[in-house]
Amino acid sequence: MKPLLAAVMVVWGWVGMVQAHALDPGYLQMQHLEGEAWQVFWRKPTVQGKPMEIDAVLPSNCSPRRSERDPQFDGAAWVSQWLTLCPAGLAGHPIVIEGLEATQTDVLVRLTGPDGQVLSKRLTADETGFTVPAEMTGWDVFASYVALGFDHILEGFDHLLFVFALLVLIRDPWRLVGAVTAFTVAHSITLALATLDVIRVPSPPVEAVIALSIVLLAVEILRRRQGGDQLTERYPWLLSFGFGLLHGLGFAGALSEIGLPQGEIPLALLAFNIGVEAGQLAFVAVILLAFAALRWLAPRTAVVLRDPASHGTLVMGYAIGGVATFWLAERVAGF
């Protein structure tokens, strides 16, 4: 019973952590209409049924600089919209999110200028504002979208849990490299196709199937106790490629919310994908370094964790499967 109790504790710890960090980011969109007019859409996360105490402050030459109405709850967040006049435009002027420094969330700012060019910027507690550039160079676009991709994967607990399950299940280094490579190629394909609107798949079913893919890996981990190679171990690249196609659709959903700059779509798409891969490799490196440290500090524990028939593998299998099942039920219920 002790391993099962430990698994339950790990599951609830994971669920608690995910819920604690699952706070939706804020979203500020400004779209040029004509002349001096800009349409503003401001979305604030909800905290205990009330809007988070942050506010979007527009450049001083814009009037009004912030919403003059109370935000309305749309079932998920608090939103407000208004029309602002900015005689000198936005270039060279600052946009600031007041109160963001006291939070643990972030805000995505998306600006669509008169020429249709899109600027996306992620603001955090450490960087609560920025000055709107006159124009974005190719390097600005590349650096911005690499950072957005990197941040997205590190905040995507389901994608990271899938990669972690692969690390637990596949013990052979070369097979692991093949699985990760296949996963990368697959989600790069669907990310590009969905972002360019070649294929269209509703987001809720995709998110549910992503959770289901993690459940299936957890089942494979638990079945290893019976001995013999499981399907994922025999054909790791095949399953990773298939599941990677699904995860790529999930990445595309996030990228569609951010938007792509007109005239720089291929560069931005490439940069976002590079950011995703960099974040994924950083996560794998941290896990491998942690295990290397464990082998040095507690070699017996490391050996137990590597044993497919050990209680450690049992706990990890149930923990991964428990969290993924929770996500699956939650996402299906959200249909």
N, C-alpha and C positions, 0 to 999 in steps of 0.2 A: 504493500500500500504506500510505502514511503515514496517510491518513484512517481506514482500517480499523484500523490499530494504535492510533490515538488512541481510536477508538470502543471497542475492547477494553479499553483502560486505564480509560476512563470507566465502562464496565459493571462491571468488577471493583471500581472505587472505590465505585460505588453499592451493589453487593452487600455489600461489606465494611462500609460505613456502616450499611446496614440491619441486617445481622446484629449489628453492634456495639450498635445501639440497640433491637434487637428483644427485649430481655430482658423477659419477662412481668412485669407489676407484681405486688406482693403483694396479698393479699385477706384482710380480716378481717371476718367476719360474726358478729353477735351477735343471737340471736332469743329473745325472751321466751317462756318456756313457761308457767309458772304460779307464782304467789306470788313467791318470791325467786329462782327458778331461771331461768337463761339458758343456751342452747345456743351454744357457741362453735366456729366453724370458722376455722382459721388456715392460710393457704396462703403458703408462702415460695418465691421463685424459686430455681432451681438454678444454681449457679456451679461449673463444672468438675466436675460430678457430685456436688457437695455442697450442702447448704442454705445460702442466703445468710445471713451473720451478722447477722441482724436478729431482733428478738423483739417480740411484742405484749405490752404490760404494761397490764393492766386496772386500774380504779380500786381504791384501797386498801381499800375496804369489800367487795370481791369476794374470794371464796376458792374455789379457788386463783386467783391473779392471772395465771398463765401455765400452759401445758401442763406436766404432770408426766411426760409420756412423750416419747420421741424421735419426731420427725416421720417419716412414712413416704412414700417416693417413689411417686407415682401414674403415673409415666411422663412427666410434664411438669413437675411441681413437687413440693415437700415439704409434706405436709398433716398436720394434727393436729386432733383434736376433743376437747372436754371439756365437762363440765357445771360451771358456776360459780354460787355463791349470792351475791347482792348484796342484803343486807337493806335498804339505803337506796336501791336502784335505781341508775340511771346518771346521772340529771339532776344537773348541777352538779359532776360528777366528771370528772377527766381520763383520756383514753386516749392512750397514747404508744407509738410504735414505736421501740424502742431500737436504736441502730446505724444508723438510716436516714440520719443526717446524713453518714455516710461512704460513701454509695452514690450511684449515678446513676439509681436507679429510683424508683418511687413505690408507694404502698399505698392501695388503695381500702377504706374502712371503710364497712360497711353495717349499720345498727342497725334492728331491727324491734321497736317498743315494745309494751306491753300493749294499747294501743288500735289496733294495726295500723299506726300511722304509721311511715313509713320515713324514715330519715335517712341520706344518703350524703355522705361527706366524703373528699376526696383529700388524702393526706399526702405530702409531698416532703422532700427533704434540707433545705430551708429552713424547712419547717413539719412537725415530726415528731410533733406531738400537738395535741389540741384538748380543750376542755371541752364535755361533752355539754349542750346547751341543754335547758331544761325543756320547751319546745315550739318548733317552727319556725313563724315567721310567714310570710306569703305572700312578703314580700321576701326572707327567708332562703332559701326554696325557689327563688325565681327566681334569686337571685345564685349559689347553689350549682350549679344545673343549667346556667346560662350558662357558668360556669367549667369544668364537666365537658365540655360540648360543645366549647368552645374548645380545651381540652387534647386532647380526643380527635382532632379533625381535624388538629391539628399533629403528633400522634404517628402519624397514619395515612398512612404513606409512599405507599401505593398510591393513595389518594384525591388526595393532593397531586401525585403524578406524572401522574395523569389530567388535572388542571387545568393542569399545566405543559405537557403535550402539546397541549392546546387552545390555549395561548398561542403555542406554536411554530407550530402549523398554521394558525390563523386570523389573518390579518394585518389584515383590515379591522376597525377599532374597533367599528363598529355591529354587525357580525356576531358579533364576540366578545362584546359585551354581551348580544346575544340568546341566544348559546349558554350563557353563564354563568347567565343568568336561567332558561332552560329547565331546566338542570341543577339549579338550586336548587328550582324548583317541583316537579320530578319526585321528587327524593329526599325532599322534605318530605312528599309524598303517601304514599310507601311507608313512610317512617319512622313516620308516624302510624298507618297501617293495621296494620303488623306489631307495633308496640308495644302497640296496643289489641287485639291478637290477632284481628283481622279476617281476616288472611291469615297463613299459616304456610309458611315455606320453609326447608329445612335450611341451616344456615350454610356447610358446606364447599363445596357447589356454587356458592353465591352468591359466596364469596371467589374461587373459581377463575374464574368468569365475569367478575368485576371485573378480574382480571389479564388475561383475554382481551380485554376492552374496551380496555385500554391497548395491547396488542399491535396491535389493529386501527388505533388512532390512529397508532402508529409506522409501520405500513405506509403509511398515508395520507401521512405526512410524507415518506417515501422516494419515493413515487410522484409527488410534486410536481416532482421533478427531470425528469420526462418532459414537463412543461409542461401547462398547462390546470388549471382548478379541479377538485379532487377532490370526492368525494361530501360529505365533511364541510364543505368550503368552500361548496358550493352549498346544502346544507340543514343548517347547523350546529345550529340549534335542534332539529331532528328527532332527529338522532343523540344530541345531548346530553341530550334528554329521555328517550330510550330507555335510555341508559346510566345516567342519573340515577336511574331507577327501581331499577336493580340496586344502585347505591351506597347508596341509602336503606335497602335491606334490610341492607346491611352495617352502617350506623349503628345500625339497630334491634337488631342482635345485641349491640352494645356496650351499648346502653341497657337491654336486658333483663337484662344482668348487674348493672348498677347498681341497677335497680329504680326504681319511681315511688312517691312518697308518696301514701297513700290520702287522698282528699279534695282533693288538689291535682294530680291527674293532668294535666288540660289545661294548667295553668300550668307544670308541670315539663316537659311535652313541648314547649311553646312556647319555654321558656327554653333547653332543650337545643338545639333547632333554631337559635335565634338565636346561641347560642355557636358552633355548627358554621359558620354563615354568617360570623360575625365572624372566625373563624380562617381561613376560606377567603379572605375579602377581604383579611385581613392578609397572607396568603401572596402573593396576586396583587399587592398593593401593593409588597411587597419585591422581587418579580421585576421589575416595571415600573420601580421606582426604580433597581435594579441596572443595567438596560438603559439607562436615561437617563444614569446615571453613565458607562457604557461609551461611549455616543455622545459624551460630553463629553471623556473621557480618551483614547479610542482610536476615533475616528470611522470609520476604515477597517475595523477589526475589526467594529464594529457593522453596517456596511453588508454585510460578508461574511455575518454571521449572519442577516441579514434576506433574503438572496438564496436562494430555494428551490433553486437549482442549485449552491450553494456547498458546499465541503467541511465548513464548520461545520454546515450543516443535515444533511449526511450523517452526521456524527459524532453529533449529537443524536438523529437518528432511530434509528441503530443502538444507541445507549446506552439510550434509552427502551425500545426493543423487546427488547434483551437482558435488561435487568432484569425487565421484565414477563414474558418467556418463562421466566426462572428461577423467578419466583413461580408462574406457571401450572403448571410441571412439579412444583414442590414441593407445591402445593396439591392437584393431582390425585393425586399419590403418597400424600398423606395421607388419601385417601378410605378 
